Amino acid sequence: MTGKDKSERSYQRSDHYAEENTKALSSAYAEIISLTGENTQREGLLKTPERAAKAMQFLTQGYDINPADILRSAMFAEDYSQMVIVKDIEVYSLCEHHLLPFFGKAHIAYIPNGYIVGLSKLPRLVDAFARRLQVQERLTTQIRDCIQETLNPVGVAVVIEAQHLCMQMRGVQKQNSVTTTSAFTGEFNQEKTRAEFIRLIGSNLH
């Protein structure tokens, strides 16, 4: 198996779980459920701790992934120097403060500097960072920095729009609130370039 094959496998969906972790997490979830006043021996809850243990491992599998390897697995030398945008990338992550989901869309652009990257790698990169305990602000800058450090483009732009269940289900309980974060490097710090990016991700070209 080549290094590229190993890299590809490392960030594809995995339904294989560490047995020790599954047992430990299942035990912890059973205790949590019990502390809510529920009966963990009730038919509907018998397998819930194990299901939750596997779900948590899946939702945090990004810790086992090197995001830069995703980009390096599909970098191509190319003489293209205009903006490349991949928008409306679905984002699903867990808020590290409450362990509740936040979800939305990421919009990414970069201006190549001798290298382009396979377009499918940008959504995979988002997943690699999103499948961790996160805050939206950090997620935004981690995506930006990984692209900048790996591809060394002329500039990178990342915008994430997300809804947070910690705000919608508890706390202030504002169901229609959306949080927007952005991070830029290089040419995207110029107002003209940044404005073009914002205009394009807001357009209905597709």
GILINWO-V572124 format. One record per residue. N is the residue number from 1. D_CENTER is the distance of its C-alpha to the mean C-alpha in Angstrom with 2 decimals. Layout:
n->[N/N]
d_center->[D_CENTER/D_CENTER]
//
This chain:
n->[1/2/3/4/5/6/7/8/9/10/11/12/13/14/15/16/17/18/19/20/21/22/23/24/25/26/27/28/29/30/31/32/33/34/35/36/37/38/39/40/41/42/43/44/45/46/47/48/49/50/51/52/53/54/55/56/57/58/59/60/61/62/63/64/65/66/67/68/69/70/71/72/73/74/75/76/77/78/79/80/81/82/83/84/85/86/87/88/89/90/91/92/93/94/95/96/97/98/99/100/101/102/103/104/105/106/107/108/109/110/111/112/113/114/115/116/117/118/119/120/121/122/123/124/125/126/127/128/129/130/131/132/133/134/135/136/137/138/139/140/141/142/143/144/145/146/147/148/149/150/151/152/153/154/155/156/157/158/159/160/161/162/163/164/165/166/167/168/169/170/171/172/173/174/175/176/177/178/179/180/181/182/183/184/185/186/187/188/189/190/191/192/193/194/195/196/197/198/199/200/201/202/203/204/205/206]
d_center->[27.13/26.04/23.39/21.44/21.81/20.55/17.44/16.82/17.48/15.23/11.93/13.48/13.43/15.68/18.01/19.98/20.04/21.93/25.13/25.79/22.43/22.84/26.32/25.53/22.67/24.91/27.69/25.69/24.48/28.11/29.33/26.93/28.04/31.61/31.37/30.50/33.93/32.92/34.72/32.45/35.24/35.09/34.50/31.29/29.75/31.11/28.01/25.45/24.92/24.18/21.86/19.93/19.95/18.47/15.81/14.77/14.78/12.62/9.98/10.14/10.78/8.32/11.36/13.43/11.71/12.82/10.37/13.58/15.24/13.07/14.44/17.82/18.28/18.83/20.29/23.50/26.27/26.94/29.12/26.96/26.55/25.33/22.01/19.37/16.94/14.21/13.66/12.59/9.31/8.33/5.45/6.26/6.22/9.54/11.64/13.35/16.58/17.28/14.94/14.57/11.66/10.32/9.29/10.04/9.66/8.67/11.75/12.23/15.71/17.62/21.35/22.29/24.78/26.19/23.08/20.72/17.79/17.42/15.58/13.62/12.11/10.06/8.01/7.97/6.99/3.79/3.58/5.55/4.38/2.42/5.59/7.79/10.05/8.88/10.54/9.39/11.79/10.63/6.96/8.95/11.46/9.66/8.37/11.95/13.72/12.49/13.64/16.74/17.74/17.34/18.74/20.91/20.97/23.22/20.40/16.71/15.48/12.16/12.36/10.10/12.17/11.43/13.81/14.08/16.22/17.57/19.31/20.20/21.47/22.92/23.75/24.88/24.05/23.39/22.00/21.60/19.88/16.89/15.27/14.71/13.61/14.39/14.89/17.42/19.41/22.73/24.14/21.68/23.42/26.40/26.91/27.97/24.98/22.50/24.54/24.44/20.65/20.56/23.34/21.77/18.45/20.76/23.15/23.73/24.50/22.98]
//
